[in-house]
Amino acid sequence: MASDEERRAVMREIADRLRTRGIMLTGRETAEELDDLFTAVERFEAAVESHGGDLMVDDLRSTMPDDPNFVVPQRKPSEPARDYTFRIQQAASRLRRHRAHSG
C-alpha cells in the first residue's frame, strides 16, 4: 500500500500533466477525480489521434486548431470535476462519429 506522501506525489504528477494540457484545476479535486479526469483526457486524445488530429495543434491553448472538435472541452468556472469529466467523455464519444475536416 502506498504511503500518503506517495499518493500526494502521484496526485501532483497527474495534476501537472493535466495543467500541461491546459486543463484548469481548482486544487480541490480528489485523487479519484484527478484520476478519472486524466483517464478521460487521455481517451479523448486517443480519439483525436485516431482521426488524424494533431495534439500539438488541436490544443486548448491553440488559437487556430485544425478542427475545433479535436480540442478537449474547456472547463467551465466552478464546474465540478465529475461534470467536467463527463463532458470530456461525451466529447470523445461524439468524436468517434465525427468526420475530420479535410484541409
C-alpha positions as CSV (number, residue, x, y, z in Angstrom):
1,M,0.0,0.0,0.0
2,A,1.3,3.4,-0.9
3,S,2.1,5.9,1.7
4,D,0.3,9.2,2.0
5,E,3.4,11.0,0.6
6,E,3.5,8.6,-2.4
7,R,-0.2,9.2,-3.1
8,R,0.3,13.0,-2.9
9,A,3.2,12.8,-5.2
10,V,1.1,10.8,-7.7
11,M,-1.7,13.3,-7.4
12,R,0.8,16.2,-8.1
13,E,2.1,14.4,-11.1
14,I,-1.3,13.8,-12.6
15,A,-2.3,17.4,-11.8
16,D,0.8,18.7,-13.5
17,R,0.1,16.6,-16.6
18,L,-3.4,17.9,-16.8
19,R,-2.3,21.5,-16.4
20,T,0.4,21.0,-19.1
21,R,-2.5,20.1,-21.4
22,G,-4.3,23.3,-20.5
23,I,-6.8,21.7,-18.2
24,M,-7.9,24.1,-15.4
25,L,-7.8,22.6,-11.9
26,T,-9.2,24.1,-8.7
27,G,-6.8,22.2,-6.3
28,R,-9.9,20.8,-4.6
29,E,-10.1,17.7,-6.8
30,T,-9.9,14.4,-5.0
31,A,-7.4,11.7,-6.1
32,E,-10.2,9.7,-7.7
33,E,-11.5,12.8,-9.6
34,L,-8.0,13.6,-10.9
35,D,-7.5,10.0,-12.0
36,D,-10.9,10.0,-13.7
37,L,-10.3,13.3,-15.4
38,F,-6.8,12.2,-16.6
39,T,-8.2,9.0,-18.0
40,A,-11.0,10.9,-19.8
41,V,-8.5,13.4,-21.3
42,E,-6.2,10.5,-22.4
43,R,-9.1,8.7,-24.1
44,F,-10.2,12.0,-25.8
45,E,-6.7,12.5,-27.1
46,A,-6.6,8.9,-28.4
47,A,-9.8,9.5,-30.3
48,V,-8.3,12.7,-31.7
49,E,-5.2,10.9,-32.9
50,S,-7.3,8.0,-34.4
51,H,-9.0,10.6,-36.5
52,G,-5.7,12.1,-37.7
53,G,-5.7,15.0,-35.3
54,D,-2.5,16.7,-34.1
55,L,-2.5,17.2,-30.4
56,M,0.2,20.0,-30.8
57,V,-2.3,22.0,-32.9
58,D,-5.6,20.9,-31.5
59,D,-4.9,22.1,-28.0
60,L,-6.8,24.2,-25.5
61,R,-4.3,27.0,-25.9
62,S,-4.4,27.0,-29.7
63,T,-6.0,30.0,-31.4
64,M,-6.3,28.1,-34.7
65,P,-6.9,24.3,-34.2
66,D,-7.2,22.2,-37.3
67,D,-10.6,21.1,-36.1
68,P,-12.4,22.6,-33.1
69,N,-13.9,19.2,-32.4
70,F,-10.4,17.9,-31.7
71,V,-9.9,20.3,-28.8
72,V,-10.8,19.0,-25.4
73,P,-13.7,20.9,-23.9
74,Q,-12.8,23.9,-21.7
75,R,-13.7,23.6,-18.1
76,K,-16.4,26.0,-17.0
77,P,-15.8,28.2,-14.0
78,S,-16.8,26.4,-10.8
79,E,-17.7,23.2,-12.8
80,P,-17.4,20.1,-10.6
81,A,-14.6,17.8,-11.7
82,R,-17.1,14.9,-12.2
83,D,-19.3,17.0,-14.5
84,Y,-16.2,18.2,-16.5
85,T,-15.0,14.6,-16.8
86,F,-18.4,13.5,-18.1
87,R,-18.4,16.3,-20.7
88,I,-15.0,15.2,-21.9
89,Q,-16.3,11.6,-22.1
90,Q,-19.3,12.8,-24.2
91,A,-17.0,14.8,-26.5
92,A,-14.8,11.7,-27.0
93,S,-17.9,9.7,-27.8
94,R,-19.1,12.3,-30.4
95,L,-15.6,12.3,-31.9
96,R,-15.9,8.6,-32.7
97,R,-18.7,9.6,-35.0
98,H,-17.1,12.8,-36.3
99,R,-15.5,13.1,-39.8
100,A,-12.4,15.2,-39.8
101,H,-12.3,18.3,-42.0
102,S,-10.1,17.9,-45.0
103,G,-7.6,20.6,-45.2
